Amino acid sequence: DGPRALALAERLTVTAPSLENAETRAMALAAVGRFDEAADVQARVLASAQQAGRADLEGRLQANLSRYRKGQPAEYLAGI
């Protein structure tokens, strides 16, 4: 469930910080309807990915950032 996923993701970003774990936190925020926070987190993740040269993540990060700004969950969660 969304609230449990968010709690786990928040703990994970503290205990094992990474771009992927921060992205997971943004997904969980969006899953519980906290789209503004999800967009803020995702924008920071996208900027960090760009600075780190992680072009492999940029497309997905940008796509989900756009979804959060529209009040929609992460693409892979849409319709579930």
CORKALIN-V433528 format. One record per residue. N is the residue number from 1. RES is the residue in three letters. SS is DSSP state (~ for helix, > for strand, _ for the rest). PSI is psi in degrees with one decimal (999 if undefined). OMEGA is omega in degrees with one decimal (none if undefined). Layout:
n:N res:RES ss:SS psi:PSI omega:OMEGA
n:N res:RES ss:SS psi:PSI omega:OMEGA
This chain:
n:1 res:ASP ss:_ psi:156.5 omega:-173.9
n:2 res:GLY ss:~ psi:-50.7 omega:-179.0
n:3 res:PRO ss:~ psi:-38.1 omega:178.3
n:4 res:ARG ss:~ psi:-41.3 omega:178.1
n:5 res:ALA ss:~ psi:-40.2 omega:179.2
n:6 res:LEU ss:~ psi:-44.2 omega:179.4
n:7 res:ALA ss:~ psi:-44.0 omega:178.9
n:8 res:LEU ss:~ psi:-43.0 omega:-179.1
n:9 res:ALA ss:~ psi:-39.4 omega:179.1
n:10 res:GLU ss:~ psi:-41.2 omega:177.1
n:11 res:ARG ss:~ psi:-40.9 omega:-178.4
n:12 res:LEU ss:~ psi:-38.4 omega:-179.7
n:13 res:THR ss:~ psi:-22.0 omega:176.9
n:14 res:VAL ss:~ psi:-44.8 omega:-174.7
n:15 res:THR ss:~ psi:-26.8 omega:-178.2
n:16 res:ALA ss:_ psi:69.3 omega:-176.7
n:17 res:PRO ss:_ psi:133.2 omega:176.0
n:18 res:SER ss:_ psi:164.3 omega:176.4
n:19 res:LEU ss:~ psi:-43.9 omega:-177.5
n:20 res:GLU ss:~ psi:-40.2 omega:179.7
n:21 res:ASN ss:~ psi:-36.0 omega:175.6
n:22 res:ALA ss:~ psi:-38.2 omega:176.3
n:23 res:GLU ss:~ psi:-41.3 omega:177.9
n:24 res:THR ss:~ psi:-39.5 omega:177.4
n:25 res:ARG ss:~ psi:-43.6 omega:177.9
n:26 res:ALA ss:~ psi:-41.8 omega:178.3
n:27 res:MET ss:~ psi:-42.3 omega:-179.5
n:28 res:ALA ss:~ psi:-40.1 omega:176.5
n:29 res:LEU ss:~ psi:-45.5 omega:179.1
n:30 res:ALA ss:~ psi:-36.8 omega:-178.7
n:31 res:ALA ss:~ psi:-26.6 omega:178.2
n:32 res:VAL ss:_ psi:13.1 omega:174.4
n:33 res:GLY ss:_ psi:10.3 omega:-179.8
n:34 res:ARG ss:_ psi:65.8 omega:-170.6
n:35 res:PHE ss:~ psi:-37.6 omega:179.3
n:36 res:ASP ss:~ psi:-44.1 omega:177.3
n:37 res:GLU ss:~ psi:-40.5 omega:178.6
n:38 res:ALA ss:~ psi:-42.7 omega:179.4
n:39 res:ALA ss:~ psi:-40.5 omega:178.3
n:40 res:ASP ss:~ psi:-47.1 omega:179.5
n:41 res:VAL ss:~ psi:-45.8 omega:-177.6
n:42 res:GLN ss:~ psi:-38.7 omega:178.7
n:43 res:ALA ss:~ psi:-39.3 omega:177.1
n:44 res:ARG ss:~ psi:-39.7 omega:177.8
n:45 res:VAL ss:~ psi:-44.0 omega:179.2
n:46 res:LEU ss:~ psi:-45.4 omega:178.8
n:47 res:ALA ss:~ psi:-41.9 omega:178.8
n:48 res:SER ss:~ psi:-39.6 omega:178.5
n:49 res:ALA ss:~ psi:-41.7 omega:179.0
n:50 res:GLN ss:~ psi:-42.8 omega:178.8
n:51 res:GLN ss:~ psi:-32.9 omega:-178.7
n:52 res:ALA ss:_ psi:-1.6 omega:-179.7
n:53 res:GLY ss:_ psi:25.1 omega:-178.3
n:54 res:ARG ss:_ psi:65.6 omega:179.6
n:55 res:ALA ss:~ psi:-25.9 omega:-179.9
n:56 res:ASP ss:~ psi:-21.0 omega:-178.7
n:57 res:LEU ss:~ psi:-19.5 omega:-169.0
n:58 res:GLU ss:~ psi:-43.9 omega:-178.1
n:59 res:GLY ss:~ psi:-49.8 omega:-179.6
n:60 res:ARG ss:~ psi:-42.6 omega:-180.0
n:61 res:LEU ss:~ psi:-44.1 omega:179.8
n:62 res:GLN ss:~ psi:-41.4 omega:-179.8
n:63 res:ALA ss:~ psi:-45.8 omega:-179.9
n:64 res:ASN ss:~ psi:-34.1 omega:175.5
n:65 res:LEU ss:~ psi:-44.2 omega:177.8
n:66 res:SER ss:~ psi:-40.1 omega:179.0
n:67 res:ARG ss:~ psi:-45.4 omega:-179.4
n:68 res:TYR ss:~ psi:-39.7 omega:179.1
n:69 res:ARG ss:~ psi:-21.0 omega:176.7
n:70 res:LYS ss:_ psi:3.0 omega:-178.8
n:71 res:GLY ss:_ psi:31.7 omega:-179.4
n:72 res:GLN ss:_ psi:150.9 omega:177.8
n:73 res:PRO ss:_ psi:173.9 omega:177.1
n:74 res:ALA ss:_ psi:147.9 omega:-174.6
n:75 res:GLU ss:~ psi:-44.3 omega:-176.5
n:76 res:TYR ss:~ psi:-16.0 omega:177.4
n:77 res:LEU ss:~ psi:-13.6 omega:-176.2
n:78 res:ALA ss:_ psi:132.5 omega:177.5
n:79 res:GLY ss:_ psi:0.7 omega:179.6
n:80 res:ILE ss:_ psi:999 omega:none
